């Protein structure tokens, strides 16, 4: 199983074979994580540093758990109270990290491109845990693994991504990944929440949920990114739910076996009906959380292998 990349900065740089290599290895970690003894030693002796410049609960916990289960020494740096706040530049931080000789660096940052800049300045492998509106590669990979396990394949599916497309790095990474694997993608949402360059994405665009959801295999809802909005993008949450929130009536337009996804955290009653989110026959939202740990374990193992091989060369 080969993965010829030093870092995991985005889906854009990956080929279909790279994506499948991560997913196939992640399958073995799904099995491991369901055993009573969930530990491996593949990262034994290696150091993983998690740097989250944006608040995160599930992504940071998932990366931390993934590293610990692989046997790495895991350190979380509290960037909200770090030297960055005192005026240190990102480059200075990179130099400081280099002196600590980490092997894996997991970074979430509010500015697009910041993780790539760090990767250019450090000697270790870097994993992008989300940068601005740019990319969130491990979320797209865990979504892909969830879809493949639920539908039995990951190609030639009709997939609808609904909601706040404009502000979503999750949507961007998923559009690239699912497009590389020959799926038919539909983006559904109000014009105010669509990217300006939407015509370049190679997708179908719908303003009406009833048209966009017709006969789809997968319905992926997105969180309203209120923290990235600086104007009146929606008239009200009540009106937004009426038009774009997923409920049983709207879901009935999709295929009878269509699955429902959401990257979390969910705003129940705004993006999705709470009962539907908890419906074990349709919703795979909890499966997404489980797949997240396995995918991050796989990505870190593949990058660590390359890191060790590079040092030995």
C-alpha positions, 0 to 999 in steps of 0.5 A: 500500500503506497502513499507518495505524499509527505503531508496531507494538506488537501484532497486536491493533491490526491489521486484516486489511488491515494484516496483508496489507499487511505480508505482501505487501511482505515477499514482495518482500523475500524475493526481494531477500534471495535475490539476490547484492545484498541491499541497498535504500536505502529507510531510507537516512539513517534511524537504527534503535536496537535495545534488548533488555532480554532476551537474544535471538539470532535476533530481534535478529540478524534486526532488525539484518540487516533494518535494514542491508539497508534502508540504515539506520544501525543501533545495538545498545544493550546494555541488560544493562549499561545505565543501567537497571541503575544505577537509571534509569527506563524514562521516563528512557531514553525521554527520553535516546533522544529526544535522539538523534533515532532514527527506528526503535526496536526493543524487547524487554522482560521486562515486558508493556506496557513497550514500549507505555509507551516508545512513548508517550514517544518521537517515533520509530516503535517495533516490539515485539520481544516484551514479557513474556507479552503479544505478539510481533507480528513472530513471528506475521507471519513465521509467517503468511507462512511458512504462506501460502507453504507452503499457498498461502493464509492462511484457513480452515486447521486450525491446531494450536498445541501446548505452553506456551500460558500463558507464550507471547507467540508463541501469543498473537500467533498466536491473534489474527492467525490468528483475524482471518484466519478460521482454525480454531485448536486449542490443545493442551497440559496444563491447567497450561500453558493460560491461565486465560482460555482460554475467551475466545480463541475456540479449541478446547482439547485436552489430548490430542495424538491428538485435537487433531492430527487432520486439521490443516494446520499443527502449530505447536510452542512452546518450554517457557518454563522461565525464566517458570515458578515451579513444577511445571508439568510432571512431567518433560521425559521425561514431557512429550515422551512426551505432548506432544512432536511425533514421527512417530507423532503427526504421522501424525494430521495431514493428509499434507501438514501442515507443522511449525513452531517459533519457536525456539530448540528443545529437541530431544527435549522439544518435538519430535523432532530428525529431524522438525525437520530433515525438509525435506518437513514442517518449515518451521522454517528457512523461518520464520527466512528469512521473519523478515528479510523481514517485519521489513524490510517492517514497518520500511519501512511505519513509516518511510514514515509517520514521514517523511510525518508530519515533512513534514506 
